[in-house]
Amino acid sequence: MTKPICIDAMGKPCPMPLLMLKRELKKAQPHQAFILKASDPHSEIDLLRYCQMHQIKCQFIKVSELEFHYLIES
């Protein structure tokens, strides 16, 4: 597996974190991993639901009240 691509969506309201992920997924190599960093608490619902619908592996990590990390494997 290649080095994870970091997607920094800190300070961006939903749906921007999801849109940023979709943009990166379109140009990703097979089995590419991503680390998405977000600060909007609603990103959890959006990202986890999207990944579930598209059978994309996603691990959610709550770093703090205003920082959320997602490890996503396409």
Residue pairs with C-beta under 8 A, 6 or more apart in sequence:
1 31
1 32
1 33
1 73
2 29
2 31
2 32
2 33
3 33
4 33
4 34
4 35
4 71
5 24
5 28
5 32
5 33
5 34
5 35
6 34
6 35
6 36
6 37
7 17
7 20
7 21
7 24
7 34
7 35
7 36
7 37
8 37
9 16
9 17
9 20
9 36
9 37
9 38
9 39
9 40
9 43
10 37
10 38
10 39
10 67
11 39
12 20
12 38
12 39
12 40
13 40
14 40
14 42
14 43
14 46
15 46
16 40
17 36
17 38
17 40
17 43
17 46
17 47
18 43
18 46
18 47
18 50
20 36
21 34
21 36
21 47
21 50
21 72
22 50
24 34
25 34
25 56
25 74
28 34
28 74
30 74
31 73
31 74
32 73
32 74
33 71
33 72
33 73
33 74
34 70
34 71
34 72
34 73
34 74
35 69
35 70
35 71
35 72
36 47
36 69
36 70
36 72
37 67
37 68
37 69
38 47
38 67
38 68
38 69
38 70
39 66
39 67
39 68
41 66
41 68
43 68
43 70
44 60
44 68
47 58
47 60
47 70
47 72
48 58
48 60
50 56
51 57
51 58
51 72
52 58
56 72
56 73
56 74
57 72
57 73
58 70
58 71
58 72
58 73
59 70
59 71
59 72
60 68
60 69
60 70
61 68
61 69
61 70
61 71
62 68
63 69
